[in-house]
Amino acid sequence: MFAKRLALAGAVSLAATAAYADGHATCSFENETEVTMLSAAFEAWVAVTDAMVACGNFEPELDQEFRTKQPEGFAANPSLYQLGGVSNGTITPLLNAGTIRPLDDLIEAYGENLTPNQLIQIDGQTMAVAMMVNTQHMMYRSDIFADLGLEIPTTWEDVLAAAAAIQEAGVVDYPLGATMASGWNLAQDFNNMFVGFGGTFVNDDNTPNVNSEAGLAALDMMMRMTEYMDPEFLVSDSTYVQQQFQQGRIAMANLWASRAAAMNNAEESQVVGLIATSAAPLAMEGGAPATTLWWDGIVVAANISDAEAENAFRLAMEGINPATVEAAPDAAIWLIPGYEPNDMSAGAIATATANPAPPSYPSTTQMGLMHTALGNELAAFFTGDVSAEEALAAVEASYTVAAQEAGLLE
Amino acid sequence: MKFKTFIWFVGPSLFLMLLFIAAPLVSVFLDSFRITQPVVQTVETETCSAGFLQQTCTTTINTVPVIDEETGRVVTTTEWVGWLSYERVLEPRRAWDAIRSFDYNGLMQIDFWAALRFTVMFTLVTLPLVIGVGLAIALAVNNAAKSLRGPIIFVSLLPFIITPVIGSLSIYWLFVGDGILTRGLEAWLDRDIAMFAQAWTIELLMLFYRVWHVAPFAFVIFYAGLQTVNQDTLESAIIDGASRWDRLRYVIIPHLMPLIVFIALIHLMDSYRVFDEIVGFRAQAYVISLQWLTFDFLAADDAGNRAFSRASASAMLTMIGIVILLIPLLRRTWRDHKGGSH
């Protein structure tokens, strides 16, 4: 009986896979040469690479550790990957090492579907083609907010007040979630709050500038947030927060827009239809939402032949054409023509169109060094080992050594 | 043996040891005294990036590496910097200030000293536990009925077979958030438990994991050793009225002593390089080890740079630490060896 049921389940899933493949088998371009690609692993990349797989001879590598693998992979000659998925943070090492090629000729030949907004240009040369925008913004349990009669928070003070009310009501384990895993995530949460308080990371002479009023205010606010969070927040990355939402354990979080679609995925979420989004809260009155704007897009390696690059670029265009948006309309806030914003994208749109608008995450060497220094040193503040001033001083010291070794400072 | 024959025997292994151990060691040693950095230039760049509705362009002063037109690689310069990288890793002045003012917390804010504290503690605490637990299992198996020995040996060896990083990940998943064991503990103790929210619980799990993982190795060695204990001596000890404990203390342990030293040597070398637990438990916010520190220096930062020089310095310091730990044991082995040759 059990074996029979198992066989039946297998048959059903096979049929489902076949149907799924059918849905994507719309590639108009027969790919003849081997193409590989390394990118992040969130839903939008799954949608794009699925569409490209339909063209044949394509092997995507979706890996959340792509950040550390990409620079070496592209520096090899010939490059280990023809295509790469990057964001404005992860393009920096590739730009610095000169391992990605300008795309203007290829766009002229094959980029008829692209809009000007998708072209990422450095000094007039297009170095990447963006497919989506991403930002961290407010996601909250609309049912809990309605039940308790709470207003949607627009500032972080409001968020804390709402968190206190939810804590009081005791409807979830922890009112608040945040991507504060030590390292990259913690640093990014600090970045958001820091720009929200109007801070600038480095001075014009490349010296650090985080040990400032904005830096102290940001750390203070983040520490106050932790009172309403799972005490294990220093291991809580984006996936962890997404699962906290899906399992109904938290009521709100400032989370990536690219994670919104997963909330309504009935296979893994217990809160389908209950999550709403709104703009990222303000850190201070009259400021920009405390977040940064990101894009995700495709780059082509420099260390490959022109013919290979042309072929890979044509394949990439199949991945980010309107058919992909049609197949996965909710996977991201697409920049591709044919995208219709839905309910879940309301928060991201409100964030991006706020006045004053949040800044784009800067693709600079200084920011890369600063991000790493923040990720390494801030955890000590949240474990209670050092004061905010000491933590920010440690960040500046760590940045200074790294900048000296990178040749940015004497 | 003739010297020529001897050389023919050890020659190949000597050559490989020079190639794969001595040469890298020398290169790391040299690297710890020099810094290779990219040549940079300051340029004004206009960056246009995707906004939600339209492109936003910003002009910024950016410092970027110079790229060689011909080779397409970043131009670098290498400088001899003396002890600079060691100073950056050890921060001697800050450490000395902290020590002088009895500021333990201040000392622990320097990565190297925090890593050293944990690494030494981890090594010294797990050592007696591994030897004790290994010996206990070996004695238990040795006294078990013959028919049970096979299955017991098989089961006790299982932890040793598991790849360390996979083993530590399994422990992490059992305890993180509302992991199954945390749930169990919470139900049993009737309180909220977060195993990964403070350093001491993480360290406790790491100690437990390492002993669980390595004790089977000690067990196998001790079990083999137990088979060679002289039965006549044991029997005469029984006739002389020696209790079970006396027999263990005065007959078995002295007989196993060379094996205990051997396991201690291997374990000290292994556990001083503790690394998998830090990665598997994502513990770097609370606890780091020397090996992890070296890895962190080597890993590319978000600008694509690697701190090779500091990594080399930290690796050299780790090696020096292992040598210091091994000296007492090596001296003992050397003494025994000399004594035996009379």
Interface residues (C-beta under 8 A of the other chain):
Chain A: R67 T68 P71 E72 N88 G89 T90 T92 P93 L94 L95 N96 A97 G98 P116 N117 Q118 L119 I120 Q121 I122 D123 G124 A130 V133 A181 S182 G183 W184 L186 D204 N206 D230 P231 E232 F233 L234 V235 Y240 R249 L293 W295 G297 A302 N303 I333 L335 A348 I349 A352 T353 S360 P362 S363 T364 T365 Q366 M367 G368 L369 H371 T372 N376 A379 A380 F382 T383 D385 V386 E390 A394 V401 A402 E405 A406 G407 L408
Chain B: I35 Q37 P38 V39 V40 T45 E46 T47 C48 S49 A50 G51 F52 L53 Q54 Q55 T56 C57 T58 T60 I61 N62 T63 V64 P65 I67 G72 R73 V74 R88 N105 M108 Q109 V176 G177 D178 A194 M195 F196 A197 Q198 A199 R282 Q284 A285 Y286 D296 A299 A300 D301 D302 A303 G304 N305 A307 S309 R310
